[in-house]
Amino acid sequence: MAARAASRSSFFTLAQRQGRWWLITPEGKPFFSIGLNHIDPSPLRYESNGDLWERKYGNSMEKWLKESVATDLMAWGFNSVGWTQEVVTRGLSNHRHSRAFTFEEYQWLDLPYCHQLPFADFHQWEAETRYPDFKSPEFAEWMMAASNP
């Protein structure tokens, strides 16, 4: 993708500059993402944490993201947000994730973010996982369908 096209976009793009691939900001500048994954309030809501979620954040996702998460990430040197879901239930064959952030929740963080698209959901810790053939035409077809709703 051409760097000049990135400057006309409201999204981050990819471009090769001096032989290296970069994320390019909407302003056309190279960007090296230092993001954190698994940003999720689920652990704050566990019974073992008592009333922390309610007392400190008033059960407000907005308050938690703006007053705690965003300020902490920036103070710790992060400049972006990675995958936000957390594994919240487990069992021998029960692995589920919390929901992904909404567009509005990403906006409350006021940081670039990477939203996971649901192409495939499997993990190395799941013994029952059957991995797809990533080079098959069927997987390519699924990828196209999942990325173009």
Steps between C-alpha positions, in 0.01 A plus 500: 500500500644837410601736779326789326170313522545466876494877547150514350365225723345519845646156571845361558641328193811304404781628284855405419758770562871453438452124476300463825131458556331746734163579640423847368291749698210682336740797482746294292766442768662163587363352822648228720217357709569416863167364614362291782267202455231364731368832627179386665310593817382143565753432781385817679151350517605170660349431840850489652539871417195590707339825397807648327333535158197674647682706762789626286339521157127518575444199273601731213706370211551859385639611836731197520635551147547877523622536859703185547583308185586785261704695754687189619580381146642838402695531828652155441613591146233324293374681191227265380251234607519139387245225534263581787327172577587279795435131563226512760380140532698183491440132534627191330339612175341835588714793390314824439602861468337812627349726238716727288498875560242707317601786271395745773717325760803522273427873459500548879859369508608757238780272376554316172359149529499165328158337498509126453292369213346157568674305225574200718476443875739237631779487753809296566371388842192335353570131444183460292592775255507408133703754307379595154716465192611863474613452140177346375261682263221439753687688773578787260130513410405508870750782564352709221144441623590580863681823408227632269172484694 
